[in-house]
Amino acid sequence: MSILTLVIVSFIVFSMMELVPGNCAERYIAFKNTQGQNITVEDIRAEERRLGLDKPYLIRAFSWMGDVFFKGEFGDSCILRLNINHLLSDKVWISLGISLAALFFSYLVAIPIGIYSAVSRNPIANNSVRFISYLGLALPSFLLALMIMLTTTVLFGESMSGLFSKEYRDAAWSYAKFMDFMSRAWLPVFILGWAATAFALQTVRALMLDEIGKLYVTAASARGISGRKLLWRYPAKHSLGPVINSLGFDLNRIFNDLPVVALIMTLTEMGALLIDALAFSNDQQLAGAILVVLTATIVFINFVTDIILALMDPRVRQGLMG
Amino acid sequence: MSLLSVENLHLQFDTDEGRITAVEDVSFELNEGEVLGLVGESGSGKSVTAKSLMQLNPSNAVYGPESGIHLELDSGIVEVLSLKKSQELEIVRGGAISMIFQEPMASFAPAITIGNQMVEQLLIHTSLSKKEAAELSVEMLERVGINEPAKRFFQYAFELSGGMRQRAMIAMALSTRPKVLIADEPTTALDVTIQAQVLELMKDLVKEFGMAILFITHDLGVIAQVADRVSVMYLGKIVESGPVREVLHSPVHPYTKGLLNALPKLDALDEPLTPVPGDIPSPLERPPGCVFHTRCPEVIADRCNASIPARADVGHGHAASCFAIKDMEEAA
């Protein structure tokens, strides 16, 4: 099922790349043209042959998809003339790392606090949780990023932007570079996680309130089960199912926020590259590759969450096994 | 003294709209080996009364200062309403008192096996080991007539049929050998044929285990089958109580009469049904005087809406709270 989704999505992505007027050769030549070179129609045809663009659409679609799935090879970028895998390699991991860390952070905070605020009758704690989470939902992450950067620049005289210190920017990965990365990456993780936390918090709270009202919880306490055992074994366990289910969706949302934050904080990551490729340079090869990587990640996460759900909930298990 | 006695139970709920009275001045007794039926429409306070016995009402429940619930056990008398800590509450929650609910599907946790839920309860209330608790659970499942009990032990509630689930619920409730079983509409969600089986089973188990049952239902037919005594509740008050035959054959309170008249009669199917007129008033607009006077066909002007009728004995342990009865007596 997951694999089928991936194949379909990659086919759609390829078709969309094709639908854009002009092909890779024309675009590259046009790009060269703006650089002052004189180009003839012959040059374009020659370039097309070199790239295999003269072959029929379906054959190219399948050869591209074949490369992607079996070799993990995305070909060359139209404009930059660089190998896409090479171009993306670090950025993929950075983007995914930041997004996943933000996701992890948000659930780490949201699950216990959401459960607590559903159970607790302390009005001060409850209202402050509500206030903070509404703030998180209402405050756009780019505004938060700007505010934090402004504050840190004014207070410490040093901008917190960028993912690496100057000395590590082009260095190969090492322990020191990793630590440097971690010391700076927490900020975008926090900014992205903030909105996701607020959202997840509301979800967890609502689900938990829903579960607590159910008869089986009353029935369990009528059997003498109480305290933490009653809370975690009964409603909490059952309310986390939909939360886990929404992980893939949440990751997608975080990833959508990422480019904006990245732009402000001058991070080098994949989302920013995607926008650049789509909106500015019209680099369809590159944009397509990024979209496929993104879809693959989300499909993979959905696959994993399905497995976790099946392990947790016998009803889901029965649904899967038939 | 009887096994369980409830005295002057007053119960209100704190809500945003103010304090709502759910139970007012309810007293009853339950003896060993006896089935007491608690009858009333929805909203009459019967479930809330039953949950008070285990302190299961939500935290906005306020018990009146004169309310008392006493449970007489071999180890001494337990004042249920003064239990505070969860460890103390275990005595009435699944220990000496067990409860089964209307929806057997909803009362099992969906993602925990039936066996696990049974064992968990036994580990809290008994000194059995895990293995012994599991053996006892399978034994109980077998006792309530579940086929392949060892297999059911590892199954989830959604894998069982409705009747089987309620049997499993009964097995779980009885596994700790409670003195009192509260059955809150236990057969309402079941088919009529299954309902009869479950009722039979419950009657057998009362005898075998020598316990008492507080049987809550709105169904007078079910009451006639299982109960020894019955108390009829309306808007949080017991309006009539007595031995089941007495109350059902010669009801004296207009509300009980109305309930019995509202039942379709098998020998006169063409006769129109005669429902109790009007609706239950909103709990926010509790009528003064006799709570039933707004719907009562025998209402006495300027009296029923002004003062609360006292409980009057009409003989054979049969009593009701109504001014109309006293007038009958005075006239006689």
Boltz contact constraints between the chains, C-beta under 6 A:
constraints:
  - contact:
      token1: [A, 215]
      token2: [B, 101]
      max_distance: 6.0
  - contact:
      token1: [A, 215]
      token2: [B, 103]
      max_distance: 6.0
  - contact:
      token1: [A, 215]
      token2: [B, 106]
      max_distance: 6.0
  - contact:
      token1: [A, 215]
      token2: [B, 107]
      max_distance: 6.0
  - contact:
      token1: [A, 216]
      token2: [B, 106]
      max_distance: 6.0
  - contact:
      token1: [A, 216]
      token2: [B, 107]
      max_distance: 6.0
  - contact:
      token1: [A, 216]
      token2: [B, 108]
      max_distance: 6.0
  - contact:
      token1: [A, 216]
      token2: [B, 109]
      max_distance: 6.0
  - contact:
      token1: [A, 219]
      token2: [B, 101]
      max_distance: 6.0
  - contact:
      token1: [A, 219]
      token2: [B, 107]
      max_distance: 6.0
  - contact:
      token1: [A, 222]
      token2: [B, 54]
      max_distance: 6.0
  - contact:
      token1: [A, 222]
      token2: [B, 56]
      max_distance: 6.0
  - contact:
      token1: [A, 222]
      token2: [B, 93]
      max_distance: 6.0
  - contact:
      token1: [A, 222]
      token2: [B, 99]
      max_distance: 6.0
  - contact:
      token1: [A, 223]
      token2: [B, 94]
      max_distance: 6.0
  - contact:
      token1: [A, 223]
      token2: [B, 121]
      max_distance: 6.0
  - contact:
      token1: [A, 224]
      token2: [B, 90]
      max_distance: 6.0
  - contact:
      token1: [A, 224]
      token2: [B, 93]
      max_distance: 6.0
  - contact:
      token1: [A, 224]
      token2: [B, 94]
      max_distance: 6.0
  - contact:
      token1: [A, 224]
      token2: [B, 124]
      max_distance: 6.0
  - contact:
      token1: [A, 226]
      token2: [B, 86]
      max_distance: 6.0
  - contact:
      token1: [A, 227]
      token2: [B, 86]
      max_distance: 6.0
  - contact:
      token1: [A, 234]
      token2: [B, 109]
      max_distance: 6.0
  - contact:
      token1: [A, 238]
      token2: [B, 111]
      max_distance: 6.0
  - contact:
      token1: [A, 313]
      token2: [B, 111]
      max_distance: 6.0
  - contact:
      token1: [A, 314]
      token2: [B, 111]
      max_distance: 6.0
  - contact:
      token1: [A, 314]
      token2: [B, 156]
      max_distance: 6.0
  - contact:
      token1: [A, 315]
      token2: [B, 158]
      max_distance: 6.0
